[in-house]
Amino acid sequence: MENPSNNTKITRMELANRLFFRLYQCANMLHKTGTRAVESLGLTTQQWAVLGALSRPEVPDGMSVGDLARYLMVSRQNLSGLIGRMERDGHIASAPDGRDRRSRRITMTEHGHAVWHREAVPRIHDYYAQALDEFSTGDMTHTLHYLLKLLDNMKRIDEAAGGPPDGESEGERADDGHARQGA
């Protein structure tokens, strides 16, 4: 006779596999279809995330590279190339941080503000409306709740493995990023 607890574990792992695979697919489709929504502005989803993070009212003076990397949950190495391209395109500026000379502060330029607020945000909102078609407010609230629980668990895994603790400095939880400012 099969142990019912083993069957429950197998079912749970099968569901976990499906869940994580769907998250992987969603991330890939977000990158593909989200970039299409803003590519005519010369932006990618990664650039939209940076501009969205910098547009938040909590960071009127920009963010240090380290704080921006922590907020977006990316490595400094991945962020540095992106910052260079965005600086070249005139969306952001980088200058020594007055609070810490070893650090650089990233701010949105006037051009970046104009592109973000006048052009990107309306397209992103249209994209959200299409992607969340047939989602009720309750559906979105529940999805966000469960994604935050999952994110907190994955942060604990990262910290236990020696990853830098996420201090959530300068502005918060990562859930403040995308939805509120259109990133």
N, C-alpha and C positions, 0 to 999 in steps of 0.2 A: 504494500500500500504506500502511496506517495505521501510524503509529509506536506500538509497544507501550508505550513510556514515557508517551505521551499518554493511552492507554487506562487505564493504571494510575492516572494523576493524576485522570482523570474518575471512575473507580471510587472512589478514595479520597475525593474531594470529595462524591460521592453518599452514601457511608457517613457522612462527617462531618456532612452535612446531616441525615441521618436520626438520628444520635446526638444532635446538639444539639436537634433538634426533640423527641425523646423526653425529653431532660432538661427542656426547657421544659414539656412535658405533665406530667411527674412533679412538677415544682415546683408547677404549678397544682393538681394533684390532691392533693398534700400539704397545700397551703393549704386546699382545699375539704374534704377528708375528715378531715384532722387537726383542723381547727377544729371540725368536727362532734363529734369525740371529746371535746372539752373545753368546748364552748360553754355547756353547762348550768352550768358553774362560772364563767361570765362571762369565759372566756379565749379568745384566738385563738392561732394557731400562732406569731405574732410574740411574744405575751406568754409563751407556753410557752417559747420560746427564751430570753427574758430571765430568767425564773425559773430555767430550767435552768442558764444561765450563772452566775447568782448562787448557785446551790445547790452548786457544786463545792467540794470541800474545800480546793482551792488558794487560794480567795478568801474566807476566813472573815470578813473585814472589808469585803466588798463590792468594788466596782470603780469607778474613775473613769468618767465618761461617755465620755471618749475611749477608754479601754481596752475598755469594753463595746462601743462602736461598732466598734472594730478587731476584737475577738473575733467579733462577729456579722457582720462585713463589711458594715455598713450605714453610711449617712452620719449624722452627728450630727443633721442636720435631721430625717431620718426617725425617729431614735431619740427626739428630744425630745418629740414629740407622744405617742408610745407611753409614755414615762416619765411624762408628765403624767397620762394616763389611768390608768396602773397605780398611781400615787401616790394619785389621787382614789379609786380602788377599795380602797385600803389594802393592796395587795400589796407595795409597795416604799416606801422612804423615800429622800429626797435631802437631803444636808446638805453644807456646805462641807467640802472635803477638807483635813484637817489637814496633809497633805504639800505641798499646793499651793493657796493661797487662791483662785486663779482658777478652780479646778476644783471640781466637785461629785462627791461619792461616793454611789453608789447601793447600797443594802443591802435585803435582804428583811426585811419586818416579821414579827412573830410570826404574824399572820394569813396573810401570804404563805407562810411556812414550813408552816403547817397545811394550807392549800389545796394547796400543792405536794406535800408528802409524803403526806398522808392521802388526797387525792382525785385530784389530777391524775396523779401518777406511775402508780398502778394502771391508770387509763384509757389512758394513753399506752403502757404496756406491752402492754395488750390490743390497742391499735391497731397497734403494731409486730408483734405475733404475726399479726394478720390480713394486714397489708401484706406481710409476709415469708413468708407461707405457701408451702410447698414450696421455700424457700431453705435449702440446707444451710449449716452453719457455714463450709464452704469457699467457697460461693457468696457469702456475706456478706463474708468476708475478701477475696476477689478483687475484689468490687465496691468495697469501701472502698479498696483499694489503687489501683485505676484512677481512682476519683473524686479521691483525693488527688493523683495525678499530674496530672490535669486541672486541679485547683485550683491547684497550684503553677505550672503553665504560665500560667494566667489571671492569677495574681498578678504574674508577670513582665511580662505584657502591660500590666497596670494600672500598674505601677511605671515601665515604659518610656514610658508615655503621660503621666507626671507625677503619677500617683496617689500618695498617701502610702505609703511602704513599710510593710508589715505587720511591726511589731516583735515580734509574738507575746509582748507583755509580759503579765504576771500570769496565766499559766496555760496557756499554750499553743498548740498547734495547734488549728485549728478542729475537727478530728476528735474532740477530747476533749469537745466540747460535747454534741451531741445524744445519742449512743449511751450514754455513761456515766451521765449523770444523768437520762436520760429526756426530754430536750428534743429 
